Amino acid sequence: MSAEAEFWLSKNLKEGFALPDDAREWLMALFNAIQIFDDMADGDFPDRDRLTVAICDTLVNMPSNPFFLRHAPTLLPLLATAILKWKASDDAERAGEANETSFVWRAGYYDIVLAVIQLVHGQEVALDVCRQAMKLYGEPYSDYVKEFS
């Protein structure tokens, strides 16, 4: 993800969804780690600085984040499910079976964003903003299809 896209994601999480800093920082660290791991799975290795940040985020910063510590019993099963969805999507893509389902399953991160919004603001607010949260996913399906055509 470009620095500009990261900036806008962080800005939307903070201003658009009024997430507190610890929740936003945890989500951004998660997003960056996911990007690094996905790139590596595709054979695209990050530069050393990005890799170092991902190592620190996954091993220290994310597990010690106050928001995560308060909500780990909820977030850990969601993370496990997102990993399973990514694996299924990746397997489908590698088998030449990329489709609408693999496109949405590869984006489990946004399920977690929505859950964080709900944890922070409650069910009523989450219901009011869930469509806006869906719009955070920046890759159009047409680009996805081209990637696997």
Phi and psi in radians as a Rosetta constraint file:
Dihedral C 1 N 2 CA 2 C 2 CIRCULARHARMONIC -1.271 0.35
Dihedral N 2 CA 2 C 2 N 3 CIRCULARHARMONIC 2.782 0.35
Dihedral C 2 N 3 CA 3 C 3 CIRCULARHARMONIC -1.060 0.35
Dihedral N 3 CA 3 C 3 N 4 CIRCULARHARMONIC -0.614 0.35
Dihedral C 3 N 4 CA 4 C 4 CIRCULARHARMONIC -1.160 0.35
Dihedral N 4 CA 4 C 4 N 5 CIRCULARHARMONIC -0.757 0.35
Dihedral C 4 N 5 CA 5 C 5 CIRCULARHARMONIC -1.142 0.35
Dihedral N 5 CA 5 C 5 N 6 CIRCULARHARMONIC -0.684 0.35
Dihedral C 5 N 6 CA 6 C 6 CIRCULARHARMONIC -1.079 0.35
Dihedral N 6 CA 6 C 6 N 7 CIRCULARHARMONIC -0.739 0.35
Dihedral C 6 N 7 CA 7 C 7 CIRCULARHARMONIC -0.999 0.35
Dihedral N 7 CA 7 C 7 N 8 CIRCULARHARMONIC -0.822 0.35
Dihedral C 7 N 8 CA 8 C 8 CIRCULARHARMONIC -1.215 0.35
Dihedral N 8 CA 8 C 8 N 9 CIRCULARHARMONIC -0.635 0.35
Dihedral C 8 N 9 CA 9 C 9 CIRCULARHARMONIC -1.083 0.35
Dihedral N 9 CA 9 C 9 N 10 CIRCULARHARMONIC -0.843 0.35
Dihedral C 9 N 10 CA 10 C 10 CIRCULARHARMONIC -1.071 0.35
Dihedral N 10 CA 10 C 10 N 11 CIRCULARHARMONIC -0.754 0.35
Dihedral C 10 N 11 CA 11 C 11 CIRCULARHARMONIC -1.089 0.35
Dihedral N 11 CA 11 C 11 N 12 CIRCULARHARMONIC -0.755 0.35
Dihedral C 11 N 12 CA 12 C 12 CIRCULARHARMONIC -1.125 0.35
Dihedral N 12 CA 12 C 12 N 13 CIRCULARHARMONIC -0.712 0.35
Dihedral C 12 N 13 CA 13 C 13 CIRCULARHARMONIC -1.112 0.35
Dihedral N 13 CA 13 C 13 N 14 CIRCULARHARMONIC -0.659 0.35
Dihedral C 13 N 14 CA 14 C 14 CIRCULARHARMONIC -1.392 0.35
Dihedral N 14 CA 14 C 14 N 15 CIRCULARHARMONIC -0.923 0.35
Dihedral C 14 N 15 CA 15 C 15 CIRCULARHARMONIC -1.561 0.35
Dihedral N 15 CA 15 C 15 N 16 CIRCULARHARMONIC -0.755 0.35
Dihedral C 15 N 16 CA 16 C 16 CIRCULARHARMONIC -1.265 0.35
Dihedral N 16 CA 16 C 16 N 17 CIRCULARHARMONIC -0.586 0.35
Dihedral C 16 N 17 CA 17 C 17 CIRCULARHARMONIC -2.051 0.35
Dihedral N 17 CA 17 C 17 N 18 CIRCULARHARMONIC 0.067 0.35
Dihedral C 17 N 18 CA 18 C 18 CIRCULARHARMONIC 0.867 0.35
Dihedral N 18 CA 18 C 18 N 19 CIRCULARHARMONIC 0.757 0.35
Dihedral C 18 N 19 CA 19 C 19 CIRCULARHARMONIC -1.392 0.35
Dihedral N 19 CA 19 C 19 N 20 CIRCULARHARMONIC 2.442 0.35
Dihedral C 19 N 20 CA 20 C 20 CIRCULARHARMONIC -1.157 0.35
Dihedral N 20 CA 20 C 20 N 21 CIRCULARHARMONIC 2.790 0.35
Dihedral C 20 N 21 CA 21 C 21 CIRCULARHARMONIC -0.966 0.35
Dihedral N 21 CA 21 C 21 N 22 CIRCULARHARMONIC -0.742 0.35
Dihedral C 21 N 22 CA 22 C 22 CIRCULARHARMONIC -1.147 0.35
Dihedral N 22 CA 22 C 22 N 23 CIRCULARHARMONIC -0.650 0.35
Dihedral C 22 N 23 CA 23 C 23 CIRCULARHARMONIC -1.185 0.35
Dihedral N 23 CA 23 C 23 N 24 CIRCULARHARMONIC -0.786 0.35
Dihedral C 23 N 24 CA 24 C 24 CIRCULARHARMONIC -1.115 0.35
Dihedral N 24 CA 24 C 24 N 25 CIRCULARHARMONIC -0.765 0.35
Dihedral C 24 N 25 CA 25 C 25 CIRCULARHARMONIC -1.097 0.35
Dihedral N 25 CA 25 C 25 N 26 CIRCULARHARMONIC -0.693 0.35
Dihedral C 25 N 26 CA 26 C 26 CIRCULARHARMONIC -1.125 0.35
Dihedral N 26 CA 26 C 26 N 27 CIRCULARHARMONIC -0.780 0.35
Dihedral C 26 N 27 CA 27 C 27 CIRCULARHARMONIC -1.107 0.35
Dihedral N 27 CA 27 C 27 N 28 CIRCULARHARMONIC -0.689 0.35
Dihedral C 27 N 28 CA 28 C 28 CIRCULARHARMONIC -1.186 0.35
Dihedral N 28 CA 28 C 28 N 29 CIRCULARHARMONIC -0.707 0.35
Dihedral C 28 N 29 CA 29 C 29 CIRCULARHARMONIC -1.103 0.35
Dihedral N 29 CA 29 C 29 N 30 CIRCULARHARMONIC -0.737 0.35
Dihedral C 29 N 30 CA 30 C 30 CIRCULARHARMONIC -1.073 0.35
Dihedral N 30 CA 30 C 30 N 31 CIRCULARHARMONIC -0.803 0.35
Dihedral C 30 N 31 CA 31 C 31 CIRCULARHARMONIC -1.040 0.35
Dihedral N 31 CA 31 C 31 N 32 CIRCULARHARMONIC -0.816 0.35
Dihedral C 31 N 32 CA 32 C 32 CIRCULARHARMONIC -1.128 0.35
Dihedral N 32 CA 32 C 32 N 33 CIRCULARHARMONIC -0.703 0.35
Dihedral C 32 N 33 CA 33 C 33 CIRCULARHARMONIC -1.107 0.35
Dihedral N 33 CA 33 C 33 N 34 CIRCULARHARMONIC -0.765 0.35
Dihedral C 33 N 34 CA 34 C 34 CIRCULARHARMONIC -1.029 0.35
Dihedral N 34 CA 34 C 34 N 35 CIRCULARHARMONIC -0.765 0.35
Dihedral C 34 N 35 CA 35 C 35 CIRCULARHARMONIC -1.074 0.35
Dihedral N 35 CA 35 C 35 N 36 CIRCULARHARMONIC -0.767 0.35
Dihedral C 35 N 36 CA 36 C 36 CIRCULARHARMONIC -1.086 0.35
Dihedral N 36 CA 36 C 36 N 37 CIRCULARHARMONIC -0.858 0.35
Dihedral C 36 N 37 CA 37 C 37 CIRCULARHARMONIC -1.096 0.35
Dihedral N 37 CA 37 C 37 N 38 CIRCULARHARMONIC -0.729 0.35
Dihedral C 37 N 38 CA 38 C 38 CIRCULARHARMONIC -1.133 0.35
Dihedral N 38 CA 38 C 38 N 39 CIRCULARHARMONIC -0.745 0.35
Dihedral C 38 N 39 CA 39 C 39 CIRCULARHARMONIC -1.040 0.35
Dihedral N 39 CA 39 C 39 N 40 CIRCULARHARMONIC -0.778 0.35
Dihedral C 39 N 40 CA 40 C 40 CIRCULARHARMONIC -1.122 0.35
Dihedral N 40 CA 40 C 40 N 41 CIRCULARHARMONIC -0.685 0.35
Dihedral C 40 N 41 CA 41 C 41 CIRCULARHARMONIC -1.078 0.35
Dihedral N 41 CA 41 C 41 N 42 CIRCULARHARMONIC -0.530 0.35
Dihedral C 41 N 42 CA 42 C 42 CIRCULARHARMONIC -1.529 0.35
Dihedral N 42 CA 42 C 42 N 43 CIRCULARHARMONIC 0.028 0.35
Dihedral C 42 N 43 CA 43 C 43 CIRCULARHARMONIC 1.497 0.35
Dihedral N 43 CA 43 C 43 N 44 CIRCULARHARMONIC 0.152 0.35
Dihedral C 43 N 44 CA 44 C 44 CIRCULARHARMONIC -1.772 0.35
Dihedral N 44 CA 44 C 44 N 45 CIRCULARHARMONIC 1.863 0.35
Dihedral C 44 N 45 CA 45 C 45 CIRCULARHARMONIC -1.591 0.35
Dihedral N 45 CA 45 C 45 N 46 CIRCULARHARMONIC 2.355 0.35
Dihedral C 45 N 46 CA 46 C 46 CIRCULARHARMONIC -1.288 0.35
Dihedral N 46 CA 46 C 46 N 47 CIRCULARHARMONIC 2.864 0.35
Dihedral C 46 N 47 CA 47 C 47 CIRCULARHARMONIC -1.224 0.35
Dihedral N 47 CA 47 C 47 N 48 CIRCULARHARMONIC 2.845 0.35
Dihedral C 47 N 48 CA 48 C 48 CIRCULARHARMONIC -1.056 0.35
Dihedral N 48 CA 48 C 48 N 49 CIRCULARHARMONIC -0.666 0.35
Dihedral C 48 N 49 CA 49 C 49 CIRCULARHARMONIC -1.118 0.35
Dihedral N 49 CA 49 C 49 N 50 CIRCULARHARMONIC -0.782 0.35
Dihedral C 49 N 50 CA 50 C 50 CIRCULARHARMONIC -1.127 0.35
Dihedral N 50 CA 50 C 50 N 51 CIRCULARHARMONIC -0.663 0.35
Dihedral C 50 N 51 CA 51 C 51 CIRCULARHARMONIC -1.147 0.35
Dihedral N 51 CA 51 C 51 N 52 CIRCULARHARMONIC -0.744 0.35
Dihedral C 51 N 52 CA 52 C 52 CIRCULARHARMONIC -1.074 0.35
Dihedral N 52 CA 52 C 52 N 53 CIRCULARHARMONIC -0.749 0.35
Dihedral C 52 N 53 CA 53 C 53 CIRCULARHARMONIC -1.059 0.35
Dihedral N 53 CA 53 C 53 N 54 CIRCULARHARMONIC -0.777 0.35
Dihedral C 53 N 54 CA 54 C 54 CIRCULARHARMONIC -1.113 0.35
Dihedral N 54 CA 54 C 54 N 55 CIRCULARHARMONIC -0.684 0.35
Dihedral C 54 N 55 CA 55 C 55 CIRCULARHARMONIC -1.103 0.35
Dihedral N 55 CA 55 C 55 N 56 CIRCULARHARMONIC -0.840 0.35
Dihedral C 55 N 56 CA 56 C 56 CIRCULARHARMONIC -1.098 0.35
Dihedral N 56 CA 56 C 56 N 57 CIRCULARHARMONIC -0.736 0.35
Dihedral C 56 N 57 CA 57 C 57 CIRCULARHARMONIC -1.089 0.35
Dihedral N 57 CA 57 C 57 N 58 CIRCULARHARMONIC -0.843 0.35
Dihedral C 57 N 58 CA 58 C 58 CIRCULARHARMONIC -1.293 0.35
Dihedral N 58 CA 58 C 58 N 59 CIRCULARHARMONIC -0.575 0.35
Dihedral C 58 N 59 CA 59 C 59 CIRCULARHARMONIC -1.635 0.35
Dihedral N 59 CA 59 C 59 N 60 CIRCULARHARMONIC -0.406 0.35
Dihedral C 59 N 60 CA 60 C 60 CIRCULARHARMONIC -2.237 0.35
Dihedral N 60 CA 60 C 60 N 61 CIRCULARHARMONIC -1.029 0.35
Dihedral C 60 N 61 CA 61 C 61 CIRCULARHARMONIC -1.154 0.35
Dihedral N 61 CA 61 C 61 N 62 CIRCULARHARMONIC -0.815 0.35
Dihedral C 61 N 62 CA 62 C 62 CIRCULARHARMONIC -1.173 0.35
Dihedral N 62 CA 62 C 62 N 63 CIRCULARHARMONIC -0.843 0.35
Dihedral C 62 N 63 CA 63 C 63 CIRCULARHARMONIC -1.190 0.35
Dihedral N 63 CA 63 C 63 N 64 CIRCULARHARMONIC -0.345 0.35
Dihedral C 63 N 64 CA 64 C 64 CIRCULARHARMONIC -1.747 0.35
Dihedral N 64 CA 64 C 64 N 65 CIRCULARHARMONIC -0.008 0.35
Dihedral C 64 N 65 CA 65 C 65 CIRCULARHARMONIC -1.111 0.35
Dihedral N 65 CA 65 C 65 N 66 CIRCULARHARMONIC 2.285 0.35
Dihedral C 65 N 66 CA 66 C 66 CIRCULARHARMONIC -0.996 0.35
Dihedral N 66 CA 66 C 66 N 67 CIRCULARHARMONIC -0.689 0.35
Dihedral C 66 N 67 CA 67 C 67 CIRCULARHARMONIC -1.094 0.35
Dihedral N 67 CA 67 C 67 N 68 CIRCULARHARMONIC -0.815 0.35
Dihedral C 67 N 68 CA 68 C 68 CIRCULARHARMONIC -1.071 0.35
Dihedral N 68 CA 68 C 68 N 69 CIRCULARHARMONIC -0.759 0.35
Dihedral C 68 N 69 CA 69 C 69 CIRCULARHARMONIC -1.066 0.35
Dihedral N 69 CA 69 C 69 N 70 CIRCULARHARMONIC -0.650 0.35
Dihedral C 69 N 70 CA 70 C 70 CIRCULARHARMONIC -1.224 0.35
Dihedral N 70 CA 70 C 70 N 71 CIRCULARHARMONIC -0.535 0.35
Dihedral C 70 N 71 CA 71 C 71 CIRCULARHARMONIC -2.093 0.35
Dihedral N 71 CA 71 C 71 N 72 CIRCULARHARMONIC 0.263 0.35
Dihedral C 71 N 72 CA 72 C 72 CIRCULARHARMONIC -0.948 0.35
Dihedral N 72 CA 72 C 72 N 73 CIRCULARHARMONIC -0.707 0.35
Dihedral C 72 N 73 CA 73 C 73 CIRCULARHARMONIC -1.060 0.35
Dihedral N 73 CA 73 C 73 N 74 CIRCULARHARMONIC -0.484 0.35
Dihedral C 73 N 74 CA 74 C 74 CIRCULARHARMONIC -1.503 0.35
Dihedral N 74 CA 74 C 74 N 75 CIRCULARHARMONIC -0.746 0.35
Dihedral C 74 N 75 CA 75 C 75 CIRCULARHARMONIC -1.293 0.35
Dihedral N 75 CA 75 C 75 N 76 CIRCULARHARMONIC -0.618 0.35
Dihedral C 75 N 76 CA 76 C 76 CIRCULARHARMONIC -1.077 0.35
Dihedral N 76 CA 76 C 76 N 77 CIRCULARHARMONIC -0.794 0.35
Dihedral C 76 N 77 CA 77 C 77 CIRCULARHARMONIC -1.121 0.35
Dihedral N 77 CA 77 C 77 N 78 CIRCULARHARMONIC -0.571 0.35
Dihedral C 77 N 78 CA 78 C 78 CIRCULARHARMONIC -1.178 0.35
Dihedral N 78 CA 78 C 78 N 79 CIRCULARHARMONIC -0.710 0.35
Dihedral C 78 N 79 CA 79 C 79 CIRCULARHARMONIC -1.103 0.35
Dihedral N 79 CA 79 C 79 N 80 CIRCULARHARMONIC -0.758 0.35
Dihedral C 79 N 80 CA 80 C 80 CIRCULARHARMONIC -1.060 0.35
Dihedral N 80 CA 80 C 80 N 81 CIRCULARHARMONIC -0.722 0.35
Dihedral C 80 N 81 CA 81 C 81 CIRCULARHARMONIC -1.166 0.35
Dihedral N 81 CA 81 C 81 N 82 CIRCULARHARMONIC -0.720 0.35
Dihedral C 81 N 82 CA 82 C 82 CIRCULARHARMONIC -1.075 0.35
Dihedral N 82 CA 82 C 82 N 83 CIRCULARHARMONIC -0.664 0.35
Dihedral C 82 N 83 CA 83 C 83 CIRCULARHARMONIC -1.130 0.35
Dihedral N 83 CA 83 C 83 N 84 CIRCULARHARMONIC -0.773 0.35
Dihedral C 83 N 84 CA 84 C 84 CIRCULARHARMONIC -1.072 0.35
Dihedral N 84 CA 84 C 84 N 85 CIRCULARHARMONIC -0.720 0.35
Dihedral C 84 N 85 CA 85 C 85 CIRCULARHARMONIC -1.147 0.35
Dihedral N 85 CA 85 C 85 N 86 CIRCULARHARMONIC -0.714 0.35
Dihedral C 85 N 86 CA 86 C 86 CIRCULARHARMONIC -1.095 0.35
Dihedral N 86 CA 86 C 86 N 87 CIRCULARHARMONIC -0.761 0.35
Dihedral C 86 N 87 CA 87 C 87 CIRCULARHARMONIC -1.073 0.35
Dihedral N 87 CA 87 C 87 N 88 CIRCULARHARMONIC -0.789 0.35
Dihedral C 87 N 88 CA 88 C 88 CIRCULARHARMONIC -1.078 0.35
Dihedral N 88 CA 88 C 88 N 89 CIRCULARHARMONIC -0.757 0.35
Dihedral C 88 N 89 CA 89 C 89 CIRCULARHARMONIC -1.114 0.35
Dihedral N 89 CA 89 C 89 N 90 CIRCULARHARMONIC -0.804 0.35
Dihedral C 89 N 90 CA 90 C 90 CIRCULARHARMONIC -1.077 0.35
Dihedral N 90 CA 90 C 90 N 91 CIRCULARHARMONIC -0.750 0.35
Dihedral C 90 N 91 CA 91 C 91 CIRCULARHARMONIC -1.058 0.35
Dihedral N 91 CA 91 C 91 N 92 CIRCULARHARMONIC -0.767 0.35
Dihedral C 91 N 92 CA 92 C 92 CIRCULARHARMONIC -1.097 0.35
Dihedral N 92 CA 92 C 92 N 93 CIRCULARHARMONIC -0.770 0.35
Dihedral C 92 N 93 CA 93 C 93 CIRCULARHARMONIC -1.077 0.35
Dihedral N 93 CA 93 C 93 N 94 CIRCULARHARMONIC -0.772 0.35
Dihedral C 93 N 94 CA 94 C 94 CIRCULARHARMONIC -1.192 0.35
Dihedral N 94 CA 94 C 94 N 95 CIRCULARHARMONIC -0.436 0.35
Dihedral C 94 N 95 CA 95 C 95 CIRCULARHARMONIC -1.531 0.35
Dihedral N 95 CA 95 C 95 N 96 CIRCULARHARMONIC 0.050 0.35
Dihedral C 95 N 96 CA 96 C 96 CIRCULARHARMONIC 1.324 0.35
Dihedral N 96 CA 96 C 96 N 97 CIRCULARHARMONIC 0.395 0.35
Dihedral C 96 N 97 CA 97 C 97 CIRCULARHARMONIC -1.994 0.35
Dihedral N 97 CA 97 C 97 N 98 CIRCULARHARMONIC 0.465 0.35
Dihedral C 97 N 98 CA 98 C 98 CIRCULARHARMONIC -1.052 0.35
Dihedral N 98 CA 98 C 98 N 99 CIRCULARHARMONIC 2.351 0.35
Dihedral C 98 N 99 CA 99 C 99 CIRCULARHARMONIC -2.683 0.35
Dihedral N 99 CA 99 C 99 N 100 CIRCULARHARMONIC -2.938 0.35
Dihedral C 99 N 100 CA 100 C 100 CIRCULARHARMONIC -1.053 0.35
Dihedral N 100 CA 100 C 100 N 101 CIRCULARHARMONIC -0.676 0.35
Dihedral C 100 N 101 CA 101 C 101 CIRCULARHARMONIC -1.194 0.35
Dihedral N 101 CA 101 C 101 N 102 CIRCULARHARMONIC -0.783 0.35
Dihedral C 101 N 102 CA 102 C 102 CIRCULARHARMONIC -1.125 0.35
Dihedral N 102 CA 102 C 102 N 103 CIRCULARHARMONIC -0.555 0.35
Dihedral C 102 N 103 CA 103 C 103 CIRCULARHARMONIC -1.070 0.35
Dihedral N 103 CA 103 C 103 N 104 CIRCULARHARMONIC -0.821 0.35
Dihedral C 103 N 104 CA 104 C 104 CIRCULARHARMONIC -1.368 0.35
Dihedral N 104 CA 104 C 104 N 105 CIRCULARHARMONIC -0.549 0.35
Dihedral C 104 N 105 CA 105 C 105 CIRCULARHARMONIC -1.226 0.35
Dihedral N 105 CA 105 C 105 N 106 CIRCULARHARMONIC -0.417 0.35
Dihedral C 105 N 106 CA 106 C 106 CIRCULARHARMONIC -1.309 0.35
Dihedral N 106 CA 106 C 106 N 107 CIRCULARHARMONIC -0.153 0.35
Dihedral C 106 N 107 CA 107 C 107 CIRCULARHARMONIC -1.898 0.35
Dihedral N 107 CA 107 C 107 N 108 CIRCULARHARMONIC 0.663 0.35
Dihedral C 107 N 108 CA 108 C 108 CIRCULARHARMONIC -1.059 0.35
Dihedral N 108 CA 108 C 108 N 109 CIRCULARHARMONIC -0.346 0.35
Dihedral C 108 N 109 CA 109 C 109 CIRCULARHARMONIC -0.940 0.35
Dihedral N 109 CA 109 C 109 N 110 CIRCULARHARMONIC -0.692 0.35
Dihedral C 109 N 110 CA 110 C 110 CIRCULARHARMONIC -1.281 0.35
Dihedral N 110 CA 110 C 110 N 111 CIRCULARHARMONIC -0.410 0.35
Dihedral C 110 N 111 CA 111 C 111 CIRCULARHARMONIC -1.099 0.35
Dihedral N 111 CA 111 C 111 N 112 CIRCULARHARMONIC -0.708 0.35
Dihedral C 111 N 112 CA 112 C 112 CIRCULARHARMONIC -1.214 0.35
Dihedral N 112 CA 112 C 112 N 113 CIRCULARHARMONIC -0.682 0.35
Dihedral C 112 N 113 CA 113 C 113 CIRCULARHARMONIC -1.002 0.35
Dihedral N 113 CA 113 C 113 N 114 CIRCULARHARMONIC -0.819 0.35
Dihedral C 113 N 114 CA 114 C 114 CIRCULARHARMONIC -1.103 0.35
Dihedral N 114 CA 114 C 114 N 115 CIRCULARHARMONIC -0.686 0.35
Dihedral C 114 N 115 CA 115 C 115 CIRCULARHARMONIC -1.118 0.35
Dihedral N 115 CA 115 C 115 N 116 CIRCULARHARMONIC -0.683 0.35
Dihedral C 115 N 116 CA 116 C 116 CIRCULARHARMONIC -1.128 0.35
Dihedral N 116 CA 116 C 116 N 117 CIRCULARHARMONIC -0.735 0.35
Dihedral C 116 N 117 CA 117 C 117 CIRCULARHARMONIC -1.009 0.35
Dihedral N 117 CA 117 C 117 N 118 CIRCULARHARMONIC -0.769 0.35
Dihedral C 117 N 118 CA 118 C 118 CIRCULARHARMONIC -1.148 0.35
Dihedral N 118 CA 118 C 118 N 119 CIRCULARHARMONIC -0.725 0.35
Dihedral C 118 N 119 CA 119 C 119 CIRCULARHARMONIC -1.087 0.35
Dihedral N 119 CA 119 C 119 N 120 CIRCULARHARMONIC -0.684 0.35
Dihedral C 119 N 120 CA 120 C 120 CIRCULARHARMONIC -1.331 0.35
Dihedral N 120 CA 120 C 120 N 121 CIRCULARHARMONIC -0.812 0.35
Dihedral C 120 N 121 CA 121 C 121 CIRCULARHARMONIC -1.924 0.35
Dihedral N 121 CA 121 C 121 N 122 CIRCULARHARMONIC -0.209 0.35
Dihedral C 121 N 122 CA 122 C 122 CIRCULARHARMONIC 1.667 0.35
Dihedral N 122 CA 122 C 122 N 123 CIRCULARHARMONIC 2.962 0.35
Dihedral C 122 N 123 CA 123 C 123 CIRCULARHARMONIC -1.095 0.35
Dihedral N 123 CA 123 C 123 N 124 CIRCULARHARMONIC -0.763 0.35
Dihedral C 123 N 124 CA 124 C 124 CIRCULARHARMONIC -1.076 0.35
Dihedral N 124 CA 124 C 124 N 125 CIRCULARHARMONIC -0.811 0.35
Dihedral C 124 N 125 CA 125 C 125 CIRCULARHARMONIC -1.138 0.35
Dihedral N 125 CA 125 C 125 N 126 CIRCULARHARMONIC -0.761 0.35
Dihedral C 125 N 126 CA 126 C 126 CIRCULARHARMONIC -1.010 0.35
Dihedral N 126 CA 126 C 126 N 127 CIRCULARHARMONIC -0.714 0.35
Dihedral C 126 N 127 CA 127 C 127 CIRCULARHARMONIC -1.119 0.35
Dihedral N 127 CA 127 C 127 N 128 CIRCULARHARMONIC -0.622 0.35
Dihedral C 127 N 128 CA 128 C 128 CIRCULARHARMONIC -1.248 0.35
Dihedral N 128 CA 128 C 128 N 129 CIRCULARHARMONIC -0.539 0.35
Dihedral C 128 N 129 CA 129 C 129 CIRCULARHARMONIC -1.941 0.35
Dihedral N 129 CA 129 C 129 N 130 CIRCULARHARMONIC 0.075 0.35
Dihedral C 129 N 130 CA 130 C 130 CIRCULARHARMONIC -1.071 0.35
Dihedral N 130 CA 130 C 130 N 131 CIRCULARHARMONIC -0.597 0.35
Dihedral C 130 N 131 CA 131 C 131 CIRCULARHARMONIC -1.164 0.35
Dihedral N 131 CA 131 C 131 N 132 CIRCULARHARMONIC -0.678 0.35
Dihedral C 131 N 132 CA 132 C 132 CIRCULARHARMONIC -1.152 0.35
Dihedral N 132 CA 132 C 132 N 133 CIRCULARHARMONIC -0.654 0.35
Dihedral C 132 N 133 CA 133 C 133 CIRCULARHARMONIC -1.107 0.35
Dihedral N 133 CA 133 C 133 N 134 CIRCULARHARMONIC -0.680 0.35
Dihedral C 133 N 134 CA 134 C 134 CIRCULARHARMONIC -1.041 0.35
Dihedral N 134 CA 134 C 134 N 135 CIRCULARHARMONIC -0.591 0.35
Dihedral C 134 N 135 CA 135 C 135 CIRCULARHARMONIC -1.261 0.35
Dihedral N 135 CA 135 C 135 N 136 CIRCULARHARMONIC -0.174 0.35
Dihedral C 135 N 136 CA 136 C 136 CIRCULARHARMONIC -1.138 0.35
Dihedral N 136 CA 136 C 136 N 137 CIRCULARHARMONIC -0.488 0.35
Dihedral C 136 N 137 CA 137 C 137 CIRCULARHARMONIC -1.180 0.35
Dihedral N 137 CA 137 C 137 N 138 CIRCULARHARMONIC 2.011 0.35
Dihedral C 137 N 138 CA 138 C 138 CIRCULARHARMONIC -1.604 0.35
Dihedral N 138 CA 138 C 138 N 139 CIRCULARHARMONIC -0.185 0.35
Dihedral C 138 N 139 CA 139 C 139 CIRCULARHARMONIC -1.559 0.35
Dihedral N 139 CA 139 C 139 N 140 CIRCULARHARMONIC 2.072 0.35
Dihedral C 139 N 140 CA 140 C 140 CIRCULARHARMONIC -1.232 0.35
Dihedral N 140 CA 140 C 140 N 141 CIRCULARHARMONIC 2.584 0.35
Dihedral C 140 N 141 CA 141 C 141 CIRCULARHARMONIC -1.016 0.35
Dihedral N 141 CA 141 C 141 N 142 CIRCULARHARMONIC -0.620 0.35
Dihedral C 141 N 142 CA 142 C 142 CIRCULARHARMONIC -1.056 0.35
Dihedral N 142 CA 142 C 142 N 143 CIRCULARHARMONIC -0.648 0.35
Dihedral C 142 N 143 CA 143 C 143 CIRCULARHARMONIC -1.187 0.35
Dihedral N 143 CA 143 C 143 N 144 CIRCULARHARMONIC -0.682 0.35
Dihedral C 143 N 144 CA 144 C 144 CIRCULARHARMONIC -1.058 0.35
Dihedral N 144 CA 144 C 144 N 145 CIRCULARHARMONIC -0.807 0.35
Dihedral C 144 N 145 CA 145 C 145 CIRCULARHARMONIC -1.060 0.35
Dihedral N 145 CA 145 C 145 N 146 CIRCULARHARMONIC -0.745 0.35
Dihedral C 145 N 146 CA 146 C 146 CIRCULARHARMONIC -1.073 0.35
Dihedral N 146 CA 146 C 146 N 147 CIRCULARHARMONIC -0.669 0.35
Dihedral C 146 N 147 CA 147 C 147 CIRCULARHARMONIC -1.071 0.35
Dihedral N 147 CA 147 C 147 N 148 CIRCULARHARMONIC -0.541 0.35
Dihedral C 147 N 148 CA 148 C 148 CIRCULARHARMONIC -1.955 0.35
Dihedral N 148 CA 148 C 148 N 149 CIRCULARHARMONIC 0.188 0.35
